[in-house]
Amino acid sequence: MRMPGIDPITASAVVAAIGDAHQFKTGRDLAAWLGLTPLNKSSGGKERLGKINKKGDRYIRKLLIIGMTSSALMAKNKPEKADIWTAKMLAEKPLRLATVAMANKSARIIWAMLSKREEYRRPVA
């Protein structure tokens, strides 16, 4: 099954750049390497998260965000086909923030798929 928002170009670019993903300990490490995690500006016990850091592989980050923007727009137009998490994100957050969050989640899923050598499985509602 194909992962929503990931086309063959994105998939081949990810595999070419990352390989089997064993150089990353967790999916969050991969997302951080791609520049999809927010900057941490915490101080004095208050947690403040800033913009994404934009470090890492610019091309793959751009492909993931474009794919998730397409997926988000499709979910907005046909909400009955969207999964629960995506619909909730689009309802609560601005479109661009939701697409970056979706790209972050996709990067973590990609890490899991590559490190476990499994195919994509659609989440059960």
C-alpha positions in Angstrom: 0.0 0.0 0.0 1.2 3.5 -0.8 1.7 6.0 1.9 -0.5 9.2 1.5 1.5 12.2 0.2 4.5 10.1 -0.8 5.1 9.6 -4.5 7.7 7.5 -6.2 10.1 10.5 -6.6 10.0 11.3 -2.8 10.4 7.6 -1.9 13.4 7.1 -4.2 15.0 10.3 -2.9 14.5 9.2 0.7 16.0 5.8 0.1 18.9 7.2 -1.8 19.7 9.7 0.9 19.0 7.6 4.0 19.3 4.0 3.0 18.2 1.6 5.7 17.8 4.3 8.4 20.1 2.5 10.9 22.2 5.6 11.3 19.3 7.2 13.2 18.4 5.9 16.6 14.8 7.1 16.5 12.3 8.5 14.1 12.6 11.9 15.8 16.4 11.9 14.9 15.5 11.4 11.2 12.9 14.2 11.4 15.5 16.5 13.1 18.0 15.6 10.4 15.5 16.6 7.8 14.8 19.9 9.6 11.2 19.1 10.5 11.4 19.6 14.3 10.8 22.9 16.0 13.6 24.9 17.6 13.6 24.6 21.3 13.7 28.1 23.0 12.9 26.8 26.5 14.1 28.6 29.6 13.3 28.6 33.3 11.0 25.6 33.1 8.8 27.1 30.4 8.7 25.1 27.2 8.7 27.2 24.1 8.9 25.8 20.6 9.9 28.0 17.7 10.0 27.6 13.9 11.4 24.5 12.2 15.2 24.6 12.1 15.6 24.1 8.3 18.8 22.2 8.8 19.5 18.9 7.0 18.4 17.7 3.6 16.5 20.6 2.0 15.3 18.6 -1.1 13.7 15.8 0.9 12.2 18.2 3.4 10.7 20.2 0.5 9.3 17.0 -1.2 7.7 15.8 2.1 6.1 19.2 2.8 4.8 19.5 -0.8 3.4 15.9 -0.6 1.7 16.6 2.8 0.3 19.9 1.5 -1.3 17.9 -1.3 -2.6 15.4 1.2 -4.0 18.1 3.5 -5.8 19.9 0.7 -7.3 16.6 -0.4 -8.4 16.0 3.2 -10.0 19.5 3.4 -11.9 18.9 0.2 -13.0 15.4 1.1 -13.0 15.1 4.9 -14.7 11.7 4.9 -11.6 10.2 3.4 -9.1 11.8 5.8 -7.8 9.9 8.9 -8.8 11.2 12.3 -5.4 12.7 13.2 -5.2 14.7 9.9 -8.7 16.0 10.3 -8.0 17.1 13.9 -4.8 18.9 12.8 -6.5 20.7 10.0 -9.3 21.8 12.3 -7.1 23.1 15.1 -4.0 24.5 13.3 -3.3 26.7 10.3 -2.7 24.8 7.0 1.1 25.4 6.8 1.6 24.3 10.4 -0.5 21.2 9.9 1.4 20.3 6.8 4.8 20.5 8.6 3.4 18.4 11.4 2.2 15.9 8.9 5.6 15.9 7.2 7.3 15.3 10.6 5.0 12.4 11.3 5.6 11.0 7.8 9.4 11.2 8.4 8.9 9.1 11.6 6.8 6.6 9.8 9.4 6.4 7.0 12.1 5.7 9.6 10.0 2.9 11.1 9.4 1.4 7.7 13.0 1.5 6.6 14.5 0.3 9.9 12.0 -2.6 10.2 11.9 -3.3 6.5 8.1 -3.3 6.4 5.5 -1.9 4.0 3.2 0.9 4.9 0.1 -0.1 6.8 -2.9 2.3 7.1 -3.6 3.3 10.7 -6.7 1.7 12.1 -9.4 4.2 13.3 
